[in-house]
């Protein structure tokens, strides 16, 4: 690609960098001894993302398919941040020849907090750049920057990204960077909660009962939970193993299941024994260390399936003896989890249930409600749009975690009939899908704006971590969790959701969350139709009719963020 003579380096952001805007050109001073760069830095064409939910913009493009092409030149970076938040940006670099280039960010102390990454070609892992950027002729790399305004005073900070030849040390140009830190402070704890479904973390379902092996397992938990906390995921959603969960659990110093097999009459007394879960103390202490106060058990029936089997084939949750055992265990677990420090203890019974599964759902939830748990499941298309079905599950739906495709229908229905759900119920939605490692930063980040517009209590991402490498956005390697574009987008989505929630509460301080109204929660940021920075359009996906973003661009997200901060600061 031919470059104008007066430009030593032209930087343009990639499609995933939502916070870059055009500015003055980058020029290298003639007397600095700069040499022409052995690379070109560029962006993908700045086209609107069509069909946000199912279009190409959902996917991070493979680096092997990218090569320099004409596009909008961006010669400076301008980011808007609240205090105490992080923000990510990236651009593409293609080698014009084999070379090693050093990259450094200079300026006031705020820039010392910046972390540089490159994107790998496998599972889109972001690897910290600890040495020179190694370029190959005709190959494209991607540079990521994670900025931080932690403990920084409101101000405008100017710095630069400096590029030098690693061998000669000669300058290859620089990119001016301006960070505007507003007076608005990111809340220390989430207003809008977020969970990342995480069967790959395992938590207590990965335990072997062997202390030596489980000590090694703790290191895995430390790595993941530290990363989740840094990403502002604040609600644990864990899987449990019905075959092994009770191996280290005891009654009166003896294995619980062995006691039940040898003396099932133990459960016929007026007072049931206390259960000793202390083997798990150190594992839940890790969750406490990283600030987790909410926990959800997925497939909670596993908490009593094994013990019921010890009582005989004829004993089930449908028999008085079996139900009493199930309620006892649910209550013992709840007391134990409370003692560990959890404030919100949830049982997620089943998943995406159908109308004919409502009786079974209510039966199991009744057991956990009696044991002191809060109950919920995920909802897809049929139940959320029918008042008669909503009424049937309402007593056991303290959290309405809606599939994103049903969120608009549900919010509008409940707004017209607020009594369908309880005022204390939480409204969530969830998104994600298969192959999440491929999802783009921009696509994931926009979930935070949906959470703000629909004024939800939280949202869930499927998945944060799974056992299969293609179903994770947090990659564990050699004891370290590496980020991905999707995970950077999820963190920024969570932070955007907090700011939007702050604006909702500022402008609508006593609103009943059930009586959501689209006009009230737009704030000139998100709305159906037009006239806002992030318009929504009616989309279809199979039998679903829903609203998704119409042609979002990196610049419109940047503008929306700046407007949000400006309105909060007034």
Secondary structure, DSSP 4 states (H G I P E B T S, - for coil): ----TT-S----B-TT-TT----SPP---GGGT----SEEEE------BSSTTTSGGGBPPPGGG----------EEEEEEEET-EEEEEEEEEESSSEEEEEEEEESGGGGG-EEEEE-SSTTEEEE--SPEEE-BT-EEEEEEEEE-TT--SEEEEEEEEEEETTT--EEEEEEEEEEEEEEE--SS-SSEEEE--TTT-GGGG--S-HHHHHHHHHHHHHHHHHHHHTT--EEEEE--TTTTTTT-EETTEEHHHHHHH-GGGGGSSSPPPPB-GGGHHHHHHHHHTT--EEEEETTTHHHHHHHHHT-TT--TTSHHHHHHHHHHHHHHHHHHHHHT-SEEEEE-SSS--GGGHHHHHHHHHHHHHTT-EEEEEE-SSGGG-HHHHHHHGGG-SEEEEEHHHHHHHHHHHHH-GGGS-TT-EEEEEEE-TTGGGB-HHHHHHHHHHHHHTT-SEEEEE-S--SSGGG-SSEEETTEEEEEHHHHHHHHHHHHHHHHHHHHHHHSTT--TTS--TTTTTTTTEEESSSSSEEEEEEEETTEEEEEESSB-HHHHHHHHHHHHHHHH-
